Amino acid sequence: MQWPESAPQLPCDQPGCNRWFRNLSGLTKHKCMTHLSFSHPPQCFPDHAEVLSSLEEEDPAADRTPLLPEHAFDGYQAEDPLNLEHEATRAEYVGLSNRLYHNYHTGLNARRCDARGQFLPDNAPPPPHAEKTPDDWTPYHNRLEFELTDFLFMRAEMPARKIDMLLDIWAASLIGLGGQPLFTNHTDLYGVIDSTHTGNVKWDNFTIRYTGEEQGGEPAPWMSDTYEVWYRDPCEVIHGILASSKFTDSLDYVPYREYNASNDQRRWQDFMSGDWAWEQADRILSDDPTVAGATLVPIILGSDKTTVSVATGRTDYYPLYLSIGNVCNTLRRAHRNAVVLIGFLAMPKTTREHASTQAFRKFKRQLFYSSLTHILYSLRHPMTEPETILFSDNYYRRVIYALAAYIADYEEQVLLSCIICNWCPKCLGHHDNLDEDALRRSREHCDTIIEELEFRQLWDSYGIVGDIVPFTNDFPCADIHAMLSPDILHQLIKGGFKDHLVDWVERYFVHIHGKTEADKILDDIDRRIAAVAPFAGLRRFPQGRHFKQWTGDDSKGLMKVYIAAIEGHVPKDVVRTFRAFLEFCYLVQQNVITEQTLTEIDDALRRFHLYHEVFRNAGVIDSFSLPRQHAMKHYHYLICQFGAPNGLCSSITESKHIKAVKRPYQHTNRFQALGQILLINQRLDKLTVAHADFKSHGSTTNEMHGQHHSIEEVTGTADDSEDRMASYEEELERARARNVGALATELRVPDLPNLLRRFLQSQFCPNDSHDPEDIPYHECPVYEGRIRVYNSACSTFFAPSDLSGIHGMRREYIHSCPMWRNAGPHFDCVFIITDPQAEGMSGLDVAHVLCFFSFKYQGILYSCAVIHWFDRVGDGPDPATGMWVVRPGYLRRNLQNTAIVHIDTIYRAAHLIPVYAAHNINSTDIRPHRCYDTFHLFYVNKYADHHAFEIAF
């Protein structure tokens, strides 16, 4: 904004300073930079924050505090008059080694208060409350009773009949001892769960029916039906999340902006780091300055229909979920009850005769909007008047709510935003040319044109259904168009990749080669996909990609191997199109997105739009005006608004379907199953909250786990650098070599004893400048004792973008097994750290693991791996696929370039895909476990997972 020239009118109020300023922005920046001081950080911030300084101004050590960059104090916008009423923007270093710093919003800054809403001093202790003793297991009699309940109902999900059978057997075993089991039967067990007061958010319901006019003739059946909606009070659900000790260290109480202290680049990660939270706080304060000091709680909603049974008639449900933006993304994705089921929406059905009528379609929309409004009605008042809530740290805070984001697939977005299918719910681009530049949709714009234009013009020119009002119009400062979040699963993985690119490739083959030849090419691509070597987390496709029912996991798995499978069958520009699309997908899925990442996202999108013209030029497709693909244009803006998109993906709600709907449905008797599903969910919530409550009072031990995960969680924190650790997993299922000579024979590496000498020399003299190859063998240590051979090793590393524990730690197994599941050998490839200071492939080399073994020498245990080095081909990645190319390394006389390395130099497993186009090999009879031995040229698959993408560049 350009301000008019005027004389300075604002003086600096610091003693001895005579500076005057024309605007608040200049005054604020001057006070922050010239009269620098940092206040005590409020206790409400996550405990991982390392405060830059908490010293009083008169402390002489204060001037030794390192200075933050100038824009660390950007604070409010220059035109914001509230700057005079708040202190300068407070900045803090966070993380290890002061690598990051946060600018915290000073208006809605989550000040502590008492139960009446009166603010407390920063150093005030929490209000008194009743403390539970470690031996208080109420309503359970003791720990054993709770653990049994937790096991039977949550872990084993044991049906009532089997619980009774187990308790009967238990009772029979105690007859001779005169004892009794902990529970008499399943009714007794369920009664104890139901008596739990914590986590008791009751289900309620309301009914809706059509009250409009009947349009002549016999009325349609749906007009006389009554539709029942079940829900839980969202305010009570949010109270439970904020009061849960499970989330104490994982909540962001205040909007903030995160920067890298080394280069001042902005970083986006969790929801509260986005611009939406900051701007919403500004807007709330502008409307009502008296709410200063409150805590902003962004409401995140999600809904999607799900099918639980198709065998005996289609059974569908329409669940509604709620989360809050204060919860970090990793916790929301880890299914730790940060996403809560709050309702089941009605799904009206009618006869085929009336299903396509305009009246019925309109009624379904109105039923959906009115149901959401009714369910969320209790949030309306706290959106303008803060309510006082007890948090998990035992302090009260004044909370103000705001509808922030809505997780939905495209069909749901169309319904929510009251637009026509094939239009964009985010912008005003015409459906015939969606990729043209267009303004973003907004509530104000829609309301204005609805008042001014006829319904037909709204329909034709703007794609708006003019006779329907979005539910957000019933809530203050809510805009459904702004709320719709990016959906990686349906927009990119299922939409852009499966429904568009893969389909275009198949149509390309038919268009160019004819149906018969196209089928032969597709069969060859299927064989290539089936021949890919196994890798941890990589989905297997024994029959290629030729299957009827695609799931999200199928599409994700195919994305990792498809580009190499089609190379050689398609033009280079098709390969470049896939590369650009895959790079876009992996970039937007990263756990942390920086300004540099945004630049790379924009570049990938530009290249995608450039190269995908090959399909139009070939006559395969006429238009790229596709809503899901067009949504890629909005990711840059939405990342800035909401943080990393992986925290708002519909895969979160789809995973929640399994736990909240599908699995409970399997434990019902199928008769009026919804009521039973509600009861099961209520009991699950009570057990989960009870577990967290007992743990917070020291009643549980480390032997009890809160949730079951498919990937084992590793506790502890990780800094911003990627920690590495390798440990052995002993799997001695068959006899292996017991000494070096026998191992040399087993591996067919006759030079292994000499390689071990070289290894010991490098361990004893790590700082020796001489090349170990130049040292004669007789000068190197000799070991001829026993060794232990292992079939696998376990690597643990920091990879928050992948499926991992809530601390971002991921564990994977690296195999070196002569026989795996009776299918053949399984020898993985690995990344070896050769230059710890370099980035990407400049500091890594690839090797094929032949064996893991350990031995003791002079009292020291050495854990080693025998590897076959791979050599790089070229000085950089392949320009078409973006992947490095490697080949097995050989010495003179065609001997393998083998070595022994310490397992500490192994970073993690690597996945290689053959460069099929460079081989004249019939892949029909190639088995995956023979892949690395059959081919001689490979791509280093950076698309194997998100972590590989981040390191193999």
N, C-alpha and C positions, 0 to 999 in steps of 0.2 A: 504494500500500500504506500502510495506517495503522499507524504504529509506536506501541507502548505508551509512556506517559509514564515517564521514568526520569531519574535525575540524570546530568549530563554526565560521560562517562567517557573521552573521547578528547581528549588535549591537542594543541595545535599545537606541532610540534617546531622551528619557526623561532626563532632567537635573539631574545630580548627580547619575544616574544609570549606572553601569558598566557591566551589564549582556550581554552575547553574546549567539546566538542561531544558531542551524544548519539549521532550516527550518522556513518558514513563520508561520506555525501553532503554533509552540512554542512561537515565538515572539508575535504573536497576542494574544494568551491566557495570556502570561505574562503581556502585557500592559493592558489588560482588568481587570485582577485580582489585579495587583499591583498598577497600575496607573489608578484607576477607576474614570471615569467621565461620565456623561450623558449629551447629547446635548438637545437643545430645540426640542420638537416633532413638526414635520411639521403639519400645520393646515389641511392637506388633510386627516388625519386619522379620522375614525369615532369618533363622539363626546362622545361615551360611554367609550372610553379608558381613564383610570385614569393614568396619567403620573407619573412614579416613582419619577422622579426629573427633574426639569427644571431650576435648579440653575446653575450659572456660577461656574467655578472651584474655584474662589477666595472666594466664599460664605462660611463663616465658618459653616453654617448649613449643608453643603454638606456631612460632615463625619457622620452625623446622619442618612443618607440614608441606609435602610436595604440592605444587600448584597443579590444578586441573586445567585443561584447555579452555579457551575463552568461551566456546559455545556450550560448555558444561553448565552455564548459567543462563541458557536461553529463556527458561521460565515460560511465562505467558506470552501470548501474542502482544505486539506493541500496542494494539488498540484496546487491550483489556484493561478496564479501569480498576479491576480488583487488585492490581499489583500493589497499590498503596496500602491495601488492607492486610496483606500477607507478607511474611518475611521473604527474603530472596530465595530463589530455588535452591533447595538443599541437595548437595551432591555427595555421594558416598562411593568409595571403592568397594567392589564386591569380588568374590572369588579369591583364588589363590594368587599371591604375588602381585596384587593390585593391577591385574591385567584388564579389568573392566571397571567402569564406573556407571552409576545410575543417577539420573536427574529425577527426583521425586516431586510429584505434584504437591504443592503446599496448601492447597485449598481443601480438598477432600483427602485429608492426611490421616484418617483412622485414629483419631485421638481416643484415649481411654476415658471411660466415664463410669459413674455408678449406675445402679439399677434404675434411678429416676432420670438418667440422661444428663446429669451434671458432670462436666469435664473434670478429670483428676489431674494433679501434677504429674509430670513425666516419671518421677521416682516413687509414685504412690504404690503401695502393695496392692495386690488384688483384693477385692471385697471378700470378707469371710464366707466360707461355705463349708458344708458338711463333708468331711474327708472320710472316704471308705478305707477300712483297714485291709491289708493284703489278704487276710483270711475271710473276707466278706464276699461270698459268692451268691448273694441274694439275686434271684429267687431259688437258686440251686443250693443244695445242702453243702456241697463241697466241690472241690476242683474235679474230682473223678466224675461226678454226676454231669458237670458241664461238658467235660471232654467227651463223654459218651454221647451226650445229646448232639454235640457238634459233629462227631464222627458219623453217627447214624443218619442224621437229617441232612447235613451239608456235604460231607465227604462222600459217603457211600450212597447217599440218596436212596436209602433203603425203604421199600414200600411198607405200609402199615402191617400187612400180613406177615412179612418176613421179620419185622421188628418183634411181633408177638411170638413168632416161632423161636427167635433167638432168646428172648426173655424167658420163655418157658423152659428151654434147655438150661439156661443159667439157673433158674429157680430149682430145677431138678437136681442140678449138681450141688446145690447148697442145702438140700434137705438133711443130709447126714450131719452137717455142721450147724444146723439150726439157724442158718442165715437166710437173707432175702436179697433178691437183685435190687438194683438201684431204682428200677421202675417196674410196676406191675404189668403194664401193657402199653401199647402205643398211645392210648388215650391219656394215660398218666404222663407220658413223655411230652405229648403235644400240649397238655395243660400247663406244664411248667414253662414251656416256651411262650405260650399265650399270656402268662402272668408277668412276663418281663415288661417293665414300664419303659425302659430305654428303647428308642427306635420305634415307638408305638404311634405311627401316623396312620390313623384309621382311614379306611376307604368309605367314600360316600357316593351317592349317585343322584342323577336327575333324569327326567324324561323330556323328550321333545316330540312334537307332532306337527303336522302340516295344518296351518290355520288359514290358508289363503282360499281364494274363491275356486270353486270347481267349474271347469270350463265345459259346460254342456255335456250331454250324454251320460253314460255310466262312469262314475269316478274311478280313477286308477287305484289299484290296491295299495300303493305306497301312500296315498293321501290319508288313509284311515289307520295306518300302522302307527305304533308308538315306538320311539327309538330311545334306548337306554344308554346312558353314558356314565361310566364309573371313573372316579378321580380321587386324588388325595390333595389336601390343601397345600399348594406350592410354598406358601410362607412357612408352614411347619416343616416341610421337607428341607428348605434352605436353612432353617434354624438347626436342624439336625446335622447338616453338612458342616456348618460353621462351628458347631459345638463338638464335633467329632475329634477325638484325639488323634485319629489316623491322619488328619490333614493339618495338624498343627504346624509342621515344618514345611508344608507344601502350599501355603496360601500366600498370594500377593495381596496385601491390604490396600496398597496405594498405587495409582497409575504412575508409570515411570517410563523413562527413555534410557535405553542401554547403549553404551558406546565402548569401543575398543580404545583403551588408553594409549596404545602405541601408535595408532594411525587415525584416531578420532572417527572411525567409521561407525555408523549406526548399526545396531543389531536388533533383529526381531525374533522373539522366541515364544514366550507365553502370551496369553491374551492381554494381560495388563501392560505389556510392553508396546502394544499397538497404539496408533493415533486415536482410534475410536474411544478408548477409555479416557485418554487425556482430554480430548475435545468434549466428551460427554460431561466430564467433571467441570470444565470451563462453562459449558452451557447451563448446568445445574446451578452453579454459583452465580452466573449472570442473571438467572431467573429469580433466585432467592439466596442472597448472600448469607442469610442466617443459618444455612445448613453447613457452613464451613466447619471443618473438623470431623465431619461424618465419614463413613466408609462406603464407597461405591461398590455395589454388588451387581455385576452384569449378569443378566439372565440368558442362558443359552438353552434353546429348545430344539427338539428333534422329533420327527414323526415319520413313519413309513409302514405301509402294510406288510404283513408277513404271513406266509402260509405254513401251517403246522401239520396238515394232513391232506393228502390227495387220494389215499387208497380207498376210503369209504365215503366219498363225498368231500368236496373241497371245503376245508375249514380255514378261515382267515381271521386275523385280528389286526387291529389298528392301534398299536401302542403309541403313547406320547411320553417323551423323556425330557428330563430337565437336568441341567448342570449349571455351574456358575463360572464366570470368567476368572475368578480369583484362584481357582485350582490350576496347577501347572499342567502343561500338555501331557507330559509323560505319565502323570497320575491318571488323567482322563483316558488315555489310551490303554492303560494297564488294567482296566476293569476293576478298579479298587472302590467301587460304589460311589465314585465321583459323578457318575451318570445314573440318575434315579428314575425309575418308572413312576409316573404320576397320573397316568390315565389310560383308558381304553376308549377310543372314539367309536361312534356308531358308523356302520357301513350299510346304508339303505340298499335294499335290493327289490326288484320288481320283475314283472313279466317281460318277455322280449318285446312285446308290443309297445310297452311304455318306456323301456330302458333308454331309447334314443330320443325321447321327446325333450323339447327345450325346457318344459316345466320341471321335469324330473332332474335334468342336469343342474338347473338353477337351484332346486331344493337341496341337492347334495352339497353344493357350494355353501349355501346359507346354513345348512346343518353343521358343516365343518367350522365355519367362522363363528357361529353362535356358541358352539361347544367350547372352542378355545377361549372365547371371551368369558364364558361362565367359569371355566376351570381356573383361569388366571385372575379372576375378579379380585381376590383378596390381595393381590399385588398392587392394585391401583393406588390406594391411599399411601402406602409407603414409597411410592414413586415421587411423591411431592412432599410428604411429611415423614422425616426419618423415624424409625422405630428402634427401640433399644433392645439389643440382643446380647446374650451371653456367648462368648467365644470359647474355644477350646483351651486358651491360656488362662481361663477363669477371670478375664476382664470383660466388662461390658463395653459395647461401642454402639454409636448411633449409626444405623444402616439405612441407606437409600437405594432403592432398586431401579433398574432400567432394563428394558428389553433390548438385548444386544445382538444376538445372532440366532439364526435358525438353520439347523443341519437338515438338508433334504436333497433328494435326487431331483432330476429335471422335472419329471411329471408333478412331483410335490411342489416344486417352486412355481410352476405354472398355476397350480391351484391356489397357492398362498398369495401370489402377487396379482391375481385377477387378470391374467392376460391369456392370450390365445396360444395354443400350441404352435411351435416353430418360431415364436418370437423370443427375444431375450428378456428375462426378468430383471436384468440389471441396467440395460441401456435402451435408448430409443431407436436403435438401428432397425431399419426395415427388414422384414423376414426374407425379402428377395436378395438383400445384400447386407448381411449382418456384419461383415468385417469392415464396412465403411465407418469412418469416425463419427461418433454420435455422443450426445450428452447422456449422462446417467439419469435413470428414472429417479423420481423422488415423490414423496407423499404430497408435497405442496404443488408440484407440477401436475400430478394426476388429478388432484382435487380441482385445480383451476380449469383444466381442459374439459373435465367432466361437466363442470358448470356451464361451459361456453359452447360445447360441440354436441351434435346429435350422436345417438348411440351408433349409428351406421358409420359415421366418420371416425368415431373412436375406434371402432372395430377395424376398419380398413387402413387407417393412417397410423395408428399407434398400437394396434393389437390389444386394446383394453376392453374388457367386459364391463361396460359402463353401468349396468344395473346391479352390481355387486360391490359391497364395501369390504375391504380387508379388515381382519380382526384388529390389526394394530391401530386403526383409527379410533378405537375405544380406549386407548392408553396414551398418556402424555409422552411426547418426544419419541414416539416409536414410528419407524418407517420400515415396512416390510421389504422394500427394495434394497435398502441399505443393510438389512439384517441377514439377507441370504448369503451364506458363506460358500467358499469354494469347496467343491466336492471332487476330490482326487479320484475316488473309486469309480463313480459313474461318469464323470466328465472326461477323464483321461484314460483310465485303465480299461473300463468296459466300453466307454463311448469312443474316444479318439483312437485307441489302439485296436480293440477287437471289432467294433461295429464299423469302423471307417477304414483304417489302414490295412488290416489283414483282409478285409473284404475287397478292398480295391486291388490288392495284389492278385487275388484269385480271379477277379474280373479282368484284370490286365492280361493274365495268361490266356484266358478264354478269348479275349478280344484279339490278341496278337497271334496265338498259335492254334486256336480252335479247341473245341471241347475235348477231343481225344488226346491230343498232345498236352493240353493243360493238365489233364488228370495224371499223365505220366510225370510231369514236372512236380505236381503237388505230392505225388507218392514219393518222389525222391527227397523232397523237402521233409516229409514225414520221417523218412528213414534217417535223415541227418539229425533231426531233433531227437529221435529215439536213441541215436548212437552217442549222444553227449555224455561225458564222464559224470559220475555222481558227485554231488557237493552238498554240504550241510545246508539245509533249508531250501534246496533247489527241488522243485516239483518234477517228478519223473513223467515222461510221456512215452510209454512203450509203443503206442500206436501212432505216435506223432500228434498233430493237432486236430486229428479227424475224430471228433466226438460231438454228440448231439447237444448235451446240456453243459453250457459254459458257466462256471462260477467265477467269482472275483479272484479266487486263488489260482484258478486255471489261467486266467488272463495275466496275472502277475508273473506266474511261472513262465509262460510263453514269451513274455516281454524280454526275459533274461537271455534267451537263446535264439530268438527268431531272426535277428539281423544277420547272424553268421550263416543261418540255414538257407536264406534266400539269396545270399551273395553268389554271383555267377549266373543266376537265372534271371535277374532283373537288371535294368540299367543302373549306372552308378548314382544317378540322381534319386532313384527310389531308395537306395541304401542310405544316401545322405539325408533323405526325408526322415527315415526311421531313426537315424542317429540324432538329428535335431529334436525329434519328438521325445525320444528316450532321455536325452540330456535335460530337456525341459521338465519331464516328469520327475527325474531324480533330484534335480535342483529344488523344485518346489516342495519336495517331500523331506528336505533336510530339517533337522531339529532346530537349527539356528540359521537364520538367513541374514546376510550382511548386505551392505550397499553394493559390494562387489558381486555378491550372488545375484542381486537384482539386475545388475548389468549383464551377467551371464544368462539370466533367464530371458531378458529382452533380446539378446543376441540369438539364443536358441530359437525363440519364437520367430524372429526375422528370417533365420535360415529355413525354418519349417515352411513358412509362407512362400519363400523363394523356390524351394525344391519341390514342394508338393504339386507345383504346376505341371510336373511331368505326367501326372495322371490325367489332367484335363487335356494336355497336348496330345496324349495318346488316345483320346476319345473315351476314356473309362468313365469319367464323371463330368457333368455339365456345370455344376455349381458347388462351391465350398461354403454355402450359406447354411451351416449346420450348427444348431444352438450349443451342443455339447463341445464341439471343437471351437466354436467362437468364444466360449467361456474362457479360453486360455488368455484372451486379451485382457481380462479383468484381474488376473492373478496378481500382477504387480501392485495394483491399487489395494486389493483386498489383503495382501500380505502386510502392507503398511498400516492398514486399518486394524486387522485382527491378529497379527503375529503369524507364526508358522502355520500353514494350512493343515499339517498333519494332526493338529489338535481339534479340528472341526470337520473331519472327514466323516462321511456317512458309514464308513467301515466301523466306526465306533458304535453307532446305533445298531448296525446289522449284527455285530458281535453281541451286543446287549440283548438282541432278540433271543439268542440261544439260551442265555442264562435266565432271562425274565419271562419268556413266553414259551419257547419250544420245549425246553427240558421240563419245566413245570407241567406243561400239557401232557407229556408222556407219563406223568405220575397221577393223572386224573382218571376217572372212570368213563370219560368222554360224554357223560350226561350233564348238561349245563356246566360245562368245564370252566367257564370264565370265573365263576365264584370260587372254584377250587384253586385256580391260578392265582387269584387275588390273595387267598389265604396262605398259599405256599410262599408267595413273595413277601407277605407281611412277616411270616415266621423267619424267612431268610434274613430279612432286614434286622429283626430283633436279635438274632444270633450274631450277625456281623457287628452290630452296635455294642452288644454285650461283650463280645470278645475285645473290641477296642477299649471299652470301659474297664474291664478287668486288667488289661495290659497297662493302661495308664495309671492304675493304682498299685502296680507291682504284683498283681495276683497271678500273672502267667510267667512262664519261662521261655527261653529261646527255643524250646522243643515244640512249642505250639506255633503254628503258622496261620496267618489270617486268611490267605486265599491259596488256591491251587493254581499253578501256572504251568503252561506247556514248556516254557523255558525257565530253567532254574534261576532263581534270583540270587544275585550276589550282593550282600550288604556292604556298606561302606561308601565313601564318596570318591569321586574322581575329579581331578582338576581338568582344565581346558585342554591340556595335552592328553594324548591317548595313552593311558597306562597299559603296559603289557605285563603279562604274567603267564608262565606256562607251568603246568604241573602234570604229573603222570597219572593216567587211569589204568590200573593194572588189569589186564584182560588175558591172562595166560590160559587160553582155552586149548592150546595144543602145545606140544613140545617144540621148543625153539632152541637155538644154539646156546651153549653155556660158556663158550670161550671165543676169543677173537678168531682163531683159525677156523672153527666150525662155522662161525658167522660169515667169514669170507667165502667159504664153500657154498653156504646157503644162498648168499646174495650174488654169487658169481662175480665177486670183486676180489681177485687175488691180491691186489695191492693194499687191502684193508689194514693189515698190521702196520705198514709204513704210514698210512693215513692217520692211524691212531697215534703214532709217534709224533707226527707233525702237529696233531691236535694238542697233545700234552705239552709240546714245546711252546705253542702259542699261549697256552694257559699259564705256564710258568713264567714266560717272558712277554707279557702283553704289550709292553712299551718298546720292545726291540724293533729298531728301524729296519732291520734286515728282512727281506722276504723269506718266509718259512721254507719256500721251495729251494732257496739257495743254501740252506743248512744241511749238511750231510746227515744221512740217517743215523750213523753211528754216534753222532753228537746229541741225538734226541733221546728223551726218556723212553724206556721200554716197559710195556705192561703185557703180561701173559697170564693174568689171573682170570677169575670167573667174572662173567657179565650177566646181566638180566635183560632180556629182550621183552619189549612191550608192543602190543598191537595198536595202541592209540595214545595220544597225548591230548590234554585239555588246555585250550588257550582261552584266557579271559582278557577282554579289552573293552575300552570305552567306545560304545557305538549307539548313541541315543536315537539316531534316526531309524535304526532297525528295531524289530521286536526285541525288547530287552527288559531288564528290571527297572524299577522306578528310579534308580540312581543312574540309569544309562549304561550299566555294565552288561555285557553280552558274553556268553560262554559257548564255545563250540568245540567239537572233537575233531582232531586231525588223525586220520586213520593210516595205518601201515600194517595191513593185515593180509596174510597169504590167502585166507578164505573168509569171505564176508557173506553171511546168510546163505551159505551153500550155493552161491551164484558165481563165485570167482574171486580173484584177489581185489583188494581195495587199497590202493596206494595214492594218497592225496598229494597235491602240489602245495607249496607254501611260499609266502613272501619272507625273504631273509633280509634283515637290516644290515646293509653294508656301509651306509653313511648316515648316522643318526642326525646330523645337522641339515641334511638335504630334505626337500619336500617331494612327495609323490614318488614316481618311479626313479627319480634321480638318486634316491637313497635306498632303494629296494632292488633286490634281484629275485628271480623266480627259480625254484628248485623242485625236483620231484623227490619225495621222501621214500627211501628204500627200507629204512628200519629205525626204530627208536630203541635205545639201550642205555644202561647205566652201569657204572662200576666205581669201586673205591680205589684210590691211589694215594698212598701216604696219608691216610685218614680223611681224605676229602672225597665226597661223593660227586661224581661227574655225571650229568644227565645229557645225553648226546643224541644226535640224529645222523644217520648216513644218508647223504643226499646226492642226487645227480643234477648238476647245474644245467640251467637253460641259458642260452645266449640270446641277446636281443638282435632283432633284424631291423636295421635302420636307426636313425638318431631320434625318432619321435613316433608318436602313434600313427597308425594308418589313417590317411586323410579322409577316407570314405566312412569307415566304421568308428573312428575315434579311439580304437583300441591298439595297444602295443602288440607287436608280433614277436614271438620267441620261437626258438627251436632247440632241441636237445643238444647240449654241448659235448664235443668229442675232442680228444687229444690225438696225438700221432697214432698211427696204426689202428685208427678207428676205435680207440678205447674211450669208454665213457669218462667224462670229466666229473669224477666223484670226489667227495670230501666228507669229513666229519666236522660237524658244527655243534656248539653248545645250544641247548634248546632256548636259552635266553635270547638268542639272536633271531629266533623264529617269531615273526610278528603275528601272523594268523594264516589260515588256509587261503590258498589261491585257486581260482577255477579257470581252466583253459578250455577253449573250444577250437576244434580243428579249423584251419582255413580250407574248407571243403573245395573251394574253387581252384586251389593250387594242387589238388591231388586227383589223379586219375584212378580212383579206388571205388569199387562197387561197395557201397555202405550197407548192402542188404544183410550180410552175415556178420557185421561188426557189432560186438557187444559193448555196452558202456564201460565195463571194467577193463576192456582191452584198448580203450580209446587212446591213452597216452603212449601205448607201445606200437600202435598201428600207424598213426600219422606222424609226420615229421615237421609240421609247421602249425603253430597255434596262435590264436588271439588270447591275450590276457583279458579275461571277461570282466570288465569293470561294471557290467550290468548285473553281476551275480547277486549283489545286494547293495544297500545304500552305502555301507562302509567301504566296500570295494570301490564304489564310484568315487568316494571322497579321497582315496589314497592312490588309485591306479591311474594317475593322470600324467 
